[in-house]
Each structure stands twice: as structure tokens, then as C-alpha cells.
Amino acid sequence: MPVALQSWAVGLVGAVALVQGLRRVRERRRTPVEAAELPTLERAQELPRPGGEFDEAIERNRPDGLKGHSSRRKVGNRLERAAVGALVCHRDLDEAAAHEALAEGTWTDDPVAAAQFLGELPAWTPLRVRAREWMRRHPHSRRAERAAAEIARIAGIAEDGRADEHTASGASADPNTAGPSAVEGST
């Protein structure tokens, strides 16, 4: 049996709802407004370029190359670590084979870069390159720069710091240099 609501009952429910609503509005007005505090924005910051201090070390000691023995040794150690890492990752050599390739100068076809780790130009260096290097007063900076460029080429890194597909495939960075295979083929 349906219950018929009297109009007074509907009015009573409406009045109770209205009183409750007014009570909630009054309660909200009495509480202080608390705003959420926004976090401070992070500002974009300039990050140092990887290897930037290495470049600065070479540039700082210009024009006569890496001046002191200790600075040459530090740069040489950093280059050796980078070269071993590149040879291990990109030429599939183990660390011992990578160190051996550096010691023998067979890791690159650039004789000036190879001289960084040999201490002298390799035996397969063309005569014109030997003459040019012999005339330089301080070849240490040039050797370090060429070794760094060759390491970057092996690792597939272009001068702008991005991956370089062409040089990562094994193309020579300097077509005018002759490596061991070029010299052996001519003898």
C-alpha cells in the first residue's frame, strides 16, 4: 500500500534540510581560510658539459701545449680511461686487449692520436706526418686533442656531443692519415 505523503511532511523535510544547509554555511564562514602553499619552482640551471674541464685544461695551457709533467699525466690518464672504455664498449675488446691496443698503437689509424699513448709516433707513421710533428715545439696538446677526437669517433660521438651514425660505423675521422694496414699494404 502506497504511503501518501502529506504536504506538511514534505515541507518539514525541506525545512530540516534548509536549516542544516544554513548551519553548514555558518560553520564554514567561521573557520579561517587556509590556502595550500605551492612549492617553489625550480629554475633551470646550466649544467657543466661532460669533459668540459678536460677541454679547459688543454686550452688553459696554450700556446705551448700541456706544460707540466703532472698535467700531461692527468690528461693522459683520463684519455686512457676513456679510450679503454670506448674500445671495450664499441670494439668488443676486453680491458687487457684494449690496453694492449693502446700500447701498440693499433687502436687507431691516426698516428698522432696513437702517439698519445706510445710516447712517440708509431713506426707506420708516414714521413710527412713525422716531419710535421718533429717541427712542433710542444706536441702534447695536439696529441691529446687528436686522441680525444679519435676516442669520440670510436664511441660514435659527434663534436656537438650527439651520437654520430657515420663515424660510429667505423669511417675514419681523418682520411689523410695512414694506419698500419695502409703502410703494410704498400711495403
C-alpha positions in Angstrom: 0.0 0.0 0.0 1.5 3.3 -1.1 2.1 5.8 1.6 0.7 9.1 0.7 2.9 11.9 2.0 1.1 14.9 3.3 2.3 18.2 2.0 3.1 19.2 5.6 5.6 16.2 5.8 7.4 17.3 2.6 7.5 20.8 3.9 9.0 19.6 7.2 11.8 17.6 5.5 12.5 20.6 3.3 12.7 22.9 6.4 15.1 20.5 8.2 17.3 20.3 5.0 17.3 24.1 4.8 18.3 24.5 8.5 21.1 22.0 8.1 22.4 23.8 5.0 22.4 27.2 6.7 24.2 25.7 9.7 27.0 24.3 7.5 27.3 27.6 5.7 27.7 29.5 9.0 30.2 26.9 10.2 32.3 27.4 7.1 32.3 31.1 7.5 33.7 30.9 11.0 36.7 28.7 10.1 39.8 30.6 8.8 40.6 30.2 5.1 43.8 28.1 4.7 45.4 28.2 1.4 47.6 25.4 0.2 51.2 26.5 -0.1 52.6 25.9 -3.6 56.1 24.5 -3.9 58.8 26.9 -5.1 59.6 26.5 -8.8 62.9 25.0 -9.7 64.9 27.2 -12.0 66.6 25.7 -15.0 70.3 25.7 -14.3 73.3 25.5 -16.6 75.0 22.1 -16.1 78.6 21.6 -17.0 79.3 19.8 -20.2 80.9 16.4 -19.7 84.6 16.6 -20.4 84.5 20.4 -20.2 87.2 20.7 -17.6 89.4 18.5 -19.8 88.9 20.8 -22.7 89.7 23.8 -20.4 92.8 22.1 -19.1 94.1 21.8 -22.6 93.1 25.3 -23.6 94.4 26.9 -20.4 97.9 25.6 -21.2 98.1 27.0 -24.7 100.1 28.0 -26.7 102.9 25.6 -25.8 100.8 22.5 -25.0 100.4 20.8 -21.7 103.1 22.5 -19.7 103.9 20.3 -16.7 104.5 16.6 -16.5 101.8 16.2 -13.9 99.1 17.9 -16.1 100.2 15.8 -19.0 100.0 12.7 -16.8 96.5 13.6 -15.6 95.2 14.3 -19.1 96.9 11.1 -20.3 95.3 9.0 -17.5 91.8 10.4 -18.3 92.3 9.8 -22.0 93.5 6.3 -21.4 90.4 5.5 -19.2 88.1 7.0 -21.9 89.9 5.1 -24.7 89.7 1.7 -22.8 86.1 2.3 -22.2 85.4 3.2 -25.8 87.3 0.2 -27.1 85.6 -2.2 -24.6 82.1 -0.8 -25.4 82.4 -0.2 -29.2 85.1 -2.5 -30.4 84.1 -5.5 -28.3 87.6 -5.8 -26.7 88.2 -6.8 -23.1 90.2 -4.4 -20.9 93.5 -6.3 -21.4 93.2 -6.3 -25.2 92.2 -2.6 -25.1 95.3 -1.7 -23.0 97.4 -3.8 -25.4 96.0 -2.0 -28.4 96.8 1.4 -26.8 100.3 0.2 -26.0 100.9 -1.0 -29.6 99.2 1.9 -31.3 96.8 -0.4 -33.2 93.7 1.1 -31.7 93.5 3.9 -34.3 94.7 4.7 -37.8 95.7 8.3 -36.7 99.4 8.2 -35.8 99.2 11.5 -33.8 96.4 10.1 -31.6 98.3 6.8 -31.2 101.4 8.7 -30.1 99.5 10.0 -27.1 99.8 6.5 -25.5 103.0 5.4 -27.2 105.0 8.4 -26.2 106.3 8.6 -29.8 104.9 8.3 -33.3 104.3 4.7 -34.3 106.6 3.0 -36.8 103.9 3.1 -39.5 103.7 6.9 -39.5 104.1 8.5 -42.9 107.2 10.6 -43.4 105.2 13.8 -44.0 103.4 13.4 -40.7 106.7 12.6 -38.9 108.2 15.8 -40.4 105.2 17.9 -39.3 105.3 16.5 -35.8 109.0 16.9 -35.5 108.7 20.6 -36.3 106.2 21.2 -33.5 107.8 22.6 -30.3 105.2 21.0 -27.9 103.2 18.3 -29.5 101.4 17.2 -26.3 98.3 19.3 -26.7 97.9 18.2 -30.3 98.3 14.5 -29.4 95.8 14.9 -26.6 93.3 16.6 -28.9 93.6 14.1 -31.6 93.4 11.2 -29.2 90.2 12.7 -27.7 88.7 13.2 -31.1 89.5 9.6 -32.1 88.0 8.3 -28.9 84.9 10.3 -29.5 84.8 8.9 -33.1 85.1 5.3 -31.8 82.3 6.0 -29.3 80.2 7.4 -32.0 80.0 10.9 -30.6 80.0 13.9 -32.9 81.7 17.2 -32.0 78.3 18.6 -30.8 78.0 15.8 -28.2 75.3 13.8 -30.1 75.6 10.3 -31.4 77.1 10.4 -34.9 75.9 7.4 -37.0 78.5 7.9 -39.8 81.6 7.9 -37.6 80.3 5.2 -35.3 80.2 2.8 -38.3 84.0 2.9 -38.4 84.7 5.5 -41.0 88.0 7.3 -40.4 87.8 10.7 -38.8 90.8 11.9 -40.9 91.2 10.4 -44.4 94.7 11.9 -44.7 96.2 9.7 -42.0 97.5 6.2 -42.8 97.1 3.4 -40.4 99.1 0.2 -40.0 97.1 -1.6 -42.7 97.8 1.2 -45.3 101.5 1.1 -44.6 101.7 -2.7 -44.6 99.9 -2.9 -47.9 102.4 -0.5 -49.6 105.5 -2.4 -48.4 
